[in-house]
Every structure is written in C-alpha cells, then in structure tokens.
Amino acid sequence: MSSRNIRLSPAERALAPLLPKLMRDALDRIANGAPPDPVLTDAQDQLRAAGFAPDYLALVQPETLAPWQSGPGRLLAAARLGDVRLLDNVALAAPG
C-alpha cells in the first residue's frame, strides 16, 4: 500500500482496490486469448464508471517497455482517484 493512499478519503480508499482487480481481470482475459486493446479499453471504461480518471493502461514488454507483442508482459496503470494519482503494475506470464 503506497504512502499516497493516506491522502484518499475513506470512500476512495474503499474504491482503490478496484484498480488492481481490474488489472488482474484484464490480464486473465488476455492470457486466455482475448485481444489486448478491447480488453484494456473495457477496463478503462469500468474505471471511469467507478469514478477513476485513468491516465493510461498499457501492456508492454517488460525489458523494453515497448508495446507488448507476445511472451511475458507487464500491465502498467496510472489513474486518478480524487486528488490522488494511483500507480500500479502487474506481470503477465507468457500466454498459453
């Protein structure tokens, strides 16, 4: 839990775990063969509907941060919740 989380209101603190949950859900869908772009767009839409202002969700190659093509990846996220910018990243094991 980041030190910036103490700046969240109680309601925002209760909502904050949605970011990593949606990230894990998106990676599960991608690992099961769903194309990344619509999955990430859907996750951003869900974040917006919940009150977040996403800056980005980007699936990248872990070594270079280039857009993900195949193999292991890393999902990077930044989203504002109130006045706080939350950052997170989650690993994608090689699909298949």
DRENTORKOL-3810 file (N, C-alpha, C; in nm, 4 decimals):
REM DRENTORKOL-3810
@n.u->0.0845; n.v->-0.1175; n.w->0.0000; ca.u->0.0000; ca.v->0.0000; ca.w->0.0000; c.u->0.0894; c.v->0.1243; c.w->0.0000
@n.u->0.0689; n.v->0.2083; n.w->-0.0958; ca.u->0.1503; ca.v->0.3280; ca.w->-0.1141; c.u->0.1212; c.v->0.4320; c.w->-0.0063
@n.u->0.2224; n.v->0.5117; n.w->0.0244; ca.u->0.2035; ca.v->0.6199; ca.w->0.1209; c.u->0.1026; c.v->0.7225; c.w->0.0712
@n.u->0.0851; n.v->0.7331; n.w->-0.0594; ca.u->-0.0116; ca.v->0.8306; ca.w->-0.1099; c.u->-0.1549; c.v->0.7879; c.w->-0.0799
@n.u->-0.1754; n.v->0.6585; n.w->-0.0458; ca.u->-0.3106; ca.v->0.6127; ca.w->-0.0150; c.u->-0.3678; c.v->0.6793; c.w->0.1092
@n.u->-0.2821; n.v->0.7315; n.w->0.1970; ca.u->-0.3343; ca.v->0.8005; ca.w->0.3155; c.u->-0.4033; c.v->0.9308; c.w->0.2778
@n.u->-0.3790; n.v->0.9785; n.w->0.1562; ca.u->-0.4446; ca.v->1.1006; ca.w->0.1083; c.u->-0.5839; c.v->1.0734; c.w->0.0530
@n.u->-0.6209; n.v->0.9467; n.w->0.0423; ca.u->-0.7542; ca.v->0.9120; ca.w->-0.0064; c.u->-0.8554; c.v->0.9275; c.w->0.1058
@n.u->-0.9760; n.v->0.9690; n.w->0.0696; ca.u->-1.0851; ca.v->0.9726; ca.w->0.1669; c.u->-1.1230; c.v->0.8281; c.w->0.2007
@n.u->-1.1983; n.v->0.8050; n.w->0.3072; ca.u->-1.2408; ca.v->0.6682; ca.w->0.3377; c.u->-1.3162; c.v->0.6022; c.w->0.2211
@n.u->-1.4021; n.v->0.6781; n.w->0.1542; ca.u->-1.4761; ca.v->0.6218; ca.w->0.0405; c.u->-1.3814; c.v->0.5878; c.w->-0.0745
@n.u->-1.2845; n.v->0.6752; n.w->-0.1016; ca.u->-1.1871; ca.v->0.6500; ca.w->-0.2079; c.u->-1.0983; c.v->0.5313; c.w->-0.1714
@n.u->-1.0608; n.v->0.5208; n.w->-0.0448; ca.u->-0.9771; ca.v->0.4093; ca.w->-0.0003; c.u->-1.0503; c.v->0.2765; c.w->-0.0202
@n.u->-1.1804; n.v->0.2764; n.w->-0.0006; ca.u->-1.2595; ca.v->0.1553; ca.w->-0.0230; c.u->-1.2680; c.v->0.1210; c.w->-0.1710
@n.u->-1.2631; n.v->0.2222; n.w->-0.2561; ca.u->-1.2738; ca.v->0.2026; ca.w->-0.4011; c.u->-1.1399; c.v->0.1694; c.w->-0.4668
@n.u->-1.0294; n.v->0.2121; n.w->-0.4073; ca.u->-0.8963; ca.v->0.1966; ca.w->-0.4673; c.u->-0.8603; c.v->0.0533; c.w->-0.5074
@n.u->-0.8980; n.v->-0.0503; n.w->-0.4328; ca.u->-0.8616; ca.v->-0.1865; ca.w->-0.4738; c.u->-0.9217; c.v->-0.2301; c.w->-0.6073
@n.u->-1.0165; n.v->-0.1527; n.w->-0.6600; ca.u->-1.0722; ca.v->-0.1864; ca.w->-0.7908; c.u->-0.9667; c.v->-0.1779; c.w->-0.9006
@n.u->-0.8712; n.v->-0.0865; n.w->-0.8868; ca.u->-0.7681; ca.v->-0.0728; ca.w->-0.9907; c.u->-0.6892; c.v->-0.2024; c.w->-1.0086
@n.u->-0.6254; n.v->-0.2575; n.w->-0.9054; ca.u->-0.5519; ca.v->-0.3824; ca.w->-0.9274; c.u->-0.6426; c.v->-0.4996; c.w->-0.9631
@n.u->-0.7665; n.v->-0.4992; n.w->-0.9138; ca.u->-0.8582; ca.v->-0.6077; ca.w->-0.9503; c.u->-0.8873; c.v->-0.6058; c.w->-1.0992
@n.u->-0.9201; n.v->-0.4877; n.w->-1.1534; ca.u->-0.9478; ca.v->-0.4787; ca.w->-1.2969; c.u->-0.8235; c.v->-0.5114; c.w->-1.3790
@n.u->-0.7062; n.v->-0.4755; n.w->-1.3279; ca.u->-0.5820; ca.v->-0.5085; ca.w->-1.3982; c.u->-0.5633; c.v->-0.6601; c.w->-1.4046
@n.u->-0.5828; n.v->-0.7280; n.w->-1.2918; ca.u->-0.5681; ca.v->-0.8748; ca.w->-1.2907; c.u->-0.6720; c.v->-0.9401; c.w->-1.3811
@n.u->-0.7970; n.v->-0.8898; n.w->-1.3763; ca.u->-0.9021; ca.v->-0.9444; ca.w->-1.4624; c.u->-0.8657; c.v->-0.9273; c.w->-1.6103
@n.u->-0.8143; n.v->-0.8105; n.w->-1.6458; ca.u->-0.7749; ca.v->-0.7852; ca.w->-1.7848; c.u->-0.6638; c.v->-0.8804; c.w->-1.8264
@n.u->-0.5650; n.v->-0.9000; n.w->-1.7411; ca.u->-0.4553; ca.v->-0.9907; ca.w->-1.7752; c.u->-0.5028; c.v->-1.1342; c.w->-1.7870
@n.u->-0.5975; n.v->-1.1745; n.w->-1.7044; ca.u->-0.6539; ca.v->-1.3095; ca.w->-1.7179; c.u->-0.7201; c.v->-1.3266; c.w->-1.8534
@n.u->-0.7955; n.v->-1.2258; n.w->-1.8959; ca.u->-0.8619; ca.v->-1.2337; ca.w->-2.0269; c.u->-0.7595; c.v->-1.2389; c.w->-2.1396
@n.u->-0.6558; n.v->-1.1575; n.w->-2.1307; ca.u->-0.5519; ca.v->-1.1557; ca.w->-2.2343; c.u->-0.4767; c.v->-1.2880; c.w->-2.2355
@n.u->-0.4443; n.v->-1.3409; n.w->-2.1187; ca.u->-0.3730; ca.v->-1.4691; ca.w->-2.1100; c.u->-0.4563; c.v->-1.5820; c.w->-2.1692
@n.u->-0.5891; n.v->-1.5657; n.w->-2.1694; ca.u->-0.6779; ca.v->-1.6665; ca.w->-2.2266; c.u->-0.7116; c.v->-1.6385; c.w->-2.3725
@n.u->-0.6390; n.v->-1.5447; n.w->-2.4346; ca.u->-0.6513; ca.v->-1.5261; ca.w->-2.5788; c.u->-0.7272; c.v->-1.4043; c.w->-2.6255
@n.u->-0.7835; n.v->-1.3251; n.w->-2.5353; ca.u->-0.8557; ca.v->-1.2047; ca.w->-2.5783; c.u->-0.7562; c.v->-1.1010; c.w->-2.6293
@n.u->-0.7922; n.v->-1.0262; n.w->-2.7335; ca.u->-0.7023; ca.v->-0.9218; ca.w->-2.7839; c.u->-0.6879; c.v->-0.8095; c.w->-2.6815
@n.u->-0.5652; n.v->-0.7617; n.w->-2.6590; ca.u->-0.5406; ca.v->-0.6631; ca.w->-2.5534; c.u->-0.6162; c.v->-0.5313; c.w->-2.5677
@n.u->-0.6211; n.v->-0.4737; n.w->-2.6861; ca.u->-0.6783; ca.v->-0.3390; ca.w->-2.6995; c.u->-0.8218; c.v->-0.3292; c.w->-2.6483
@n.u->-0.9139; n.v->-0.4164; n.w->-2.6929; ca.u->-1.0504; ca.v->-0.4034; ca.w->-2.6402; c.u->-1.0604; c.v->-0.4368; c.w->-2.4910
@n.u->-0.9774; n.v->-0.5278; n.w->-2.4441; ca.u->-0.9786; ca.v->-0.5623; ca.w->-2.3017; c.u->-0.9368; c.v->-0.4408; c.w->-2.2185
@n.u->-0.8304; n.v->-0.3724; n.w->-2.2608; ca.u->-0.7826; ca.v->-0.2563; ca.w->-2.1867; c.u->-0.8792; c.v->-0.1392; c.w->-2.1971
@n.u->-0.9433; n.v->-0.1229; n.w->-2.3115; ca.u->-1.0453; ca.v->-0.0193; ca.w->-2.3266; c.u->-1.1613; c.v->-0.0461; c.w->-2.2319
@n.u->-1.2030; n.v->-0.1715; n.w->-2.2226; ca.u->-1.3116; ca.v->-0.2091; ca.w->-2.1326; c.u->-1.2728; c.v->-0.1803; c.w->-1.9870
@n.u->-1.1504; n.v->-0.2143; n.w->-1.9488; ca.u->-1.1041; ca.v->-0.1893; ca.w->-1.8113; c.u->-1.1044; c.v->-0.0391; c.w->-1.7814
@n.u->-1.0591; n.v->0.0415; n.w->-1.8765; ca.u->-1.0604; ca.v->0.1872; ca.w->-1.8560; c.u->-1.2030; c.v->0.2397; c.w->-1.8425
@n.u->-1.2943; n.v->0.1854; n.w->-1.9226; ca.u->-1.4345; ca.v->0.2269; ca.w->-1.9131; c.u->-1.4916; c.v->0.1918; c.w->-1.7757
@n.u->-1.4558; n.v->0.0745; n.w->-1.7242; ca.u->-1.5034; ca.v->0.0342; ca.w->-1.5920; c.u->-1.4455; c.v->0.1257; c.w->-1.4832
@n.u->-1.3195; n.v->0.1628; n.w->-1.4984; ca.u->-1.2594; ca.v->0.2551; ca.w->-1.4025; c.u->-1.3320; c.v->0.3894; c.w->-1.4036
@n.u->-1.3577; n.v->0.4419; n.w->-1.5229; ca.u->-1.4284; ca.v->0.5701; ca.w->-1.5338; c.u->-1.5666; c.v->0.5609; c.w->-1.4691
@n.u->-1.6374; n.v->0.4529; n.w->-1.4963; ca.u->-1.7722; ca.v->0.4349; ca.w->-1.4406; c.u->-1.7695; c.v->0.4306; c.w->-1.2877
@n.u->-1.6576; n.v->0.3845; n.w->-1.2308; ca.u->-1.6451; ca.v->0.3757; ca.w->-1.0852; c.u->-1.5966; c.v->0.5055; c.w->-1.0223
@n.u->-1.5579; n.v->0.6045; n.w->-1.1043; ca.u->-1.5152; ca.v->0.7329; ca.w->-1.0502; c.u->-1.3670; c.v->0.7621; c.w->-1.0626
@n.u->-1.2922; n.v->0.6736; n.w->-1.1260; ca.u->-1.1499; ca.v->0.6974; ca.w->-1.1520; c.u->-1.1364; c.v->0.7828; c.w->-1.2781
@n.u->-1.0223; n.v->0.8480; n.w->-1.2921; ca.u->-0.9852; ca.v->0.9158; ca.w->-1.4163; c.u->-0.8556; c.v->0.8501; c.w->-1.4638
@n.u->-0.8661; n.v->0.7445; n.w->-1.5470; ca.u->-0.7445; ca.v->0.6748; ca.w->-1.5894; c.u->-0.6587; c.v->0.7602; c.w->-1.6819
@n.u->-0.5284; n.v->0.7634; n.w->-1.6534; ca.u->-0.4330; ca.v->0.8268; ca.w->-1.7429; c.u->-0.3904; c.v->0.7276; c.w->-1.8500
@n.u->-0.3628; n.v->0.6046; n.w->-1.8085; ca.u->-0.3280; ca.v->0.5006; ca.w->-1.9052; c.u->-0.3357; c.v->0.3621; c.w->-1.8421
@n.u->-0.3589; n.v->0.2650; n.w->-1.9277; ca.u->-0.3388; ca.v->0.1226; ca.w->-1.9031; c.u->-0.2594; c.v->0.0761; c.w->-2.0240
@n.u->-0.1385; n.v->0.0293; n.w->-2.0018; ca.u->-0.0517; ca.v->-0.0075; ca.w->-2.1143; c.u->0.0108; c.v->-0.1432; c.w->-2.0887
@n.u->-0.0067; n.v->-0.2334; n.w->-2.1830; ca.u->0.0574; ca.v->-0.3638; ca.w->-2.1767; c.u->0.1866; c.v->-0.3554; c.w->-2.2566
@n.u->0.2983; n.v->-0.3820; n.w->-2.1890; ca.u->0.4296; ca.v->-0.3606; ca.w->-2.2503; c.u->0.5187; c.v->-0.4830; c.w->-2.2336
@n.u->0.6250; n.v->-0.4859; n.w->-2.3162; ca.u->0.7319; ca.v->-0.5849; ca.w->-2.2998; c.u->0.8090; c.v->-0.5437; c.w->-2.1738
@n.u->0.8322; n.v->-0.6351; n.w->-2.0798; ca.u->0.8933; ca.v->-0.5954; ca.w->-1.9530; c.u->1.0364; c.v->-0.5433; c.w->-1.9651
@n.u->1.1101; n.v->-0.5885; n.w->-2.0622; ca.u->1.2511; ca.v->-0.5476; ca.w->-2.0750; c.u->1.2671; c.v->-0.4103; c.w->-2.1388
@n.u->1.1780; n.v->-0.3769; n.w->-2.2325; ca.u->1.1964; ca.v->-0.2550; ca.w->-2.3125; c.u->1.0861; c.v->-0.1503; c.w->-2.2948
@n.u->0.9743; n.v->-0.1909; n.w->-2.2377; ca.u->0.8536; ca.v->-0.1081; ca.w->-2.2257; c.u->0.7917; c.v->-0.0751; c.w->-2.3618
@n.u->0.8363; n.v->-0.1440; n.w->-2.4660; ca.u->0.7720; ca.v->-0.1324; ca.w->-2.5975; c.u->0.6345; c.v->-0.2000; c.w->-2.5891
@n.u->0.5429; n.v->-0.1632; n.w->-2.6779; ca.u->0.4129; ca.v->-0.2295; ca.w->-2.6762; c.u->0.4284; c.v->-0.3818; c.w->-2.6812
@n.u->0.3462; n.v->-0.4492; n.w->-2.6035; ca.u->0.3522; ca.v->-0.5945; ca.w->-2.5919; c.u->0.3134; c.v->-0.6606; c.w->-2.7235
@n.u->0.3898; n.v->-0.7612; n.w->-2.7618; ca.u->0.3591; ca.v->-0.8392; ca.w->-2.8810; c.u->0.3298; c.v->-0.9844; c.w->-2.8456
@n.u->0.4151; n.v->-1.0423; n.w->-2.7602; ca.u->0.3969; ca.v->-1.1817; ca.w->-2.7204; c.u->0.4882; c.v->-1.2106; c.w->-2.6021
@n.u->0.4701; n.v->-1.3276; n.w->-2.5444; ca.u->0.5534; ca.v->-1.3678; ca.w->-2.4319; c.u->0.5138; c.v->-1.2971; c.w->-2.3042
@n.u->0.6055; n.v->-1.2928; n.w->-2.2081; ca.u->0.5750; ca.v->-1.2242; ca.w->-2.0828; c.u->0.5511; c.v->-1.0754; c.w->-2.1081
@n.u->0.4706; n.v->-1.0154; n.w->-2.0243; ca.u->0.4414; ca.v->-0.8730; ca.w->-2.0365; c.u->0.4220; c.v->-0.8111; c.w->-1.8999
@n.u->0.3986; n.v->-0.6817; n.w->-1.9000; ca.u->0.3696; ca.v->-0.6099; ca.w->-1.7761; c.u->0.2630; c.v->-0.5069; c.w->-1.8073
@n.u->0.1566; n.v->-0.5074; n.w->-1.7277; ca.u->0.0494; ca.v->-0.4103; ca.w->-1.7425; c.u->0.0781; c.v->-0.2952; c.w->-1.6476
@n.u->0.0925; n.v->-0.1749; n.w->-1.7038; ca.u->0.1197; ca.v->-0.0539; ca.w->-1.6274; c.u->-0.0070; c.v->0.0300; c.w->-1.6226
@n.u->-0.0324; n.v->0.0925; n.w->-1.5074; ca.u->-0.1526; ca.v->0.1741; ca.w->-1.4937; c.u->-0.1253; c.v->0.2982; c.w->-1.4111
@n.u->-0.1924; n.v->0.4044; n.w->-1.4504; ca.u->-0.1981; ca.v->0.5271; ca.w->-1.3714; c.u->-0.3405; c.v->0.5781; c.w->-1.3823
@n.u->-0.3989; n.v->0.6080; n.w->-1.2676; ca.u->-0.5367; ca.v->0.6569; ca.w->-1.2656; c.u->-0.5550; c.v->0.7480; c.w->-1.1450
@n.u->-0.6260; n.v->0.8547; n.w->-1.1650; ca.u->-0.6549; ca.v->0.9472; ca.w->-1.0556; c.u->-0.7841; c.v->0.9039; c.w->-0.9866
@n.u->-0.7792; n.v->0.9127; n.w->-0.8554; ca.u->-0.8977; ca.v->0.8895; ca.w->-0.7740; c.u->-0.9030; c.v->1.0079; c.w->-0.6784
@n.u->-0.9968; n.v->1.0975; n.w->-0.7026; ca.u->-0.9961; ca.v->1.2241; ca.w->-0.6298; c.u->-0.8730; c.v->1.3021; c.w->-0.6691
@n.u->-0.7972; n.v->1.3477; n.w->-0.5703; ca.u->-0.6757; ca.v->1.4255; ca.w->-0.5962; c.u->-0.5496; c.v->1.3398; c.w->-0.5988
@n.u->-0.5655; n.v->1.2096; n.w->-0.5905; ca.u->-0.4505; ca.v->1.1193; ca.w->-0.5786; c.u->-0.4319; c.v->1.0419; c.w->-0.7087
@n.u->-0.3074; n.v->1.0375; n.w->-0.7547; ca.u->-0.2741; ca.v->0.9588; ca.w->-0.8732; c.u->-0.2197; c.v->0.8249; c.w->-0.8268
@n.u->-0.2937; n.v->0.7175; n.w->-0.8571; ca.u->-0.2546; ca.v->0.5823; ca.w->-0.8191; c.u->-0.1780; c.v->0.5193; c.w->-0.9337
@n.u->-0.0695; n.v->0.4503; n.w->-0.9009; ca.u->0.0139; ca.v->0.3801; ca.w->-0.9974; c.u->0.0180; c.v->0.2332; c.w->-0.9598
@n.u->0.0203; n.v->0.1461; n.w->-1.0599; ca.u->0.0308; ca.v->0.0038; ca.w->-1.0318; c.u->0.0882; c.v->-0.0652; c.w->-1.1546
@n.u->0.1406; n.v->-0.1861; n.w->-1.1328; ca.u->0.1865; ca.v->-0.2691; ca.w->-1.2441; c.u->0.1718; c.v->-0.4145; c.w->-1.2025
@n.u->0.1383; n.v->-0.4970; n.w->-1.3011; ca.u->0.1130; ca.v->-0.6390; ca.w->-1.2782; c.u->0.1774; c.v->-0.7170; c.w->-1.3918
@n.u->0.2416; n.v->-0.8286; n.w->-1.3571; ca.u->0.3079; ca.v->-0.9121; ca.w->-1.4572; c.u->0.2078; c.v->-0.9999; c.w->-1.5306
@n.u->0.2347; n.v->-1.0188; n.w->-1.6589; ca.u->0.1619; ca.v->-1.1135; ca.w->-1.7432; c.u->0.2581; c.v->-1.2260; c.w->-1.7756
@n.u->0.2258; n.v->-1.3460; n.w->-1.7304; ca.u->0.3058; ca.v->-1.4616; ca.w->-1.7698; c.u->0.2820; c.v->-1.4864; c.w->-1.9177
@n.u->0.3743; n.v->-1.5518; n.w->-1.9819; ca.u->0.3572; ca.v->-1.5820; ca.w->-2.1244; c.u->0.2272; c.v->-1.6578; c.w->-2.1441
@n.u->0.1352; n.v->-1.6039; n.w->-2.2280; ca.u->0.0089; ca.v->-1.6730; ca.w->-2.2534; c.u->0.0321; c.v->-1.8108; c.w->-2.3126
@n.u->-0.0642; n.v->-1.8984; n.w->-2.2835; ca.u->-0.0573; ca.v->-2.0315; ca.w->-2.3420; c.u->-0.0252; c.v->-2.1300; c.w->-2.2439
END
